[in-house]
Amino acid sequence: DSRVKSAKFITSLPFDGIAIGGESIGYNMAATKKIMDWIEPLLPKEKPRYTMGVGFAPADLFTVVEMGIDMFDCVAPTRLARNGALYISPASGGRAKNKYRLNIANAEFKKDTWPIDQWCDCSTCRGFTRAYLHHLFRADELLGLRLASIHNVRFMLKVMEQIRAAIAEEKFEKIKKEWVK
C-alpha cells in the first residue's frame, strides 16, 4: 500500500523521471519484480524510470529492462572487483549458479594465461592474463583492484550495449535466453 501511495504521489509531481529505490530494490530481485509489478501501471510511460541499486549480477539487467526500467546503478561491480570477483559471460562459463563470476584469487588461476573473459573488450582483458591478476590479488597489489574494477564496470556496460542492440533488432528474448539460464 505504501509503495502504491508513494508512486501515485511522486508521479503527480513535475519531475523529469521517476526514481525507484528502497530496501528490496536490486538487493532482492524477486522482491524487486514484485514491487515493480505493483507500481508499473502507475508510472508514466513517457518519463524515464531509474532503479537504485540494480546491477549485482548481469542477469539482473535483463530483469529490470524487461520491467520497463531505463536506468540503474549499483556499487556491486566495483565492490565485487575489489574482492576478486570478476564477471564472466556465458561463453566463458558464466551461469546463475556461479553468479556470472569467478574468484580470481582461487588457485586454479595461478597459471591461467587466458583473459578474464574473451567476450569482454576492456583494457584489462585485452592486456592482462588471469594468472597475472591472480598474482596481483595474492600479493595484495593495488593494481589488481584497479584492473578488476575496470573489467567489471566495462563488462556491465558491454552487457547493456548488447541489450540495447537486441532491443533495436527485436532480439531481446533471444539474448536473454543466452544470459539467464
Secondary structure as GFF3:
##gff-version 3
##sequence-region A 1 181
A	DSSP	alpha_helix	2	11	.	.	.	ID=ss1
A	DSSP	beta_strand	18	20	.	.	.	ID=ss2
A	DSSP	alpha_helix	29	39	.	.	.	ID=ss3
A	DSSP	three_ten_helix	40	42	.	.	.	ID=ss4
A	DSSP	beta_strand	49	52	.	.	.	ID=ss5
A	DSSP	alpha_helix	58	66	.	.	.	ID=ss6
A	DSSP	beta_strand	71	73	.	.	.	ID=ss7
A	DSSP	alpha_helix	76	82	.	.	.	ID=ss8
A	DSSP	beta_strand	85	87	.	.	.	ID=ss9
A	DSSP	three_ten_helix	90	92	.	.	.	ID=ss10
A	DSSP	beta_strand	101	103	.	.	.	ID=ss11
A	DSSP	three_ten_helix	107	109	.	.	.	ID=ss12
A	DSSP	alpha_helix	123	127	.	.	.	ID=ss13
A	DSSP	alpha_helix	130	138	.	.	.	ID=ss14
A	DSSP	alpha_helix	142	168	.	.	.	ID=ss15
A	DSSP	alpha_helix	172	179	.	.	.	ID=ss16
###
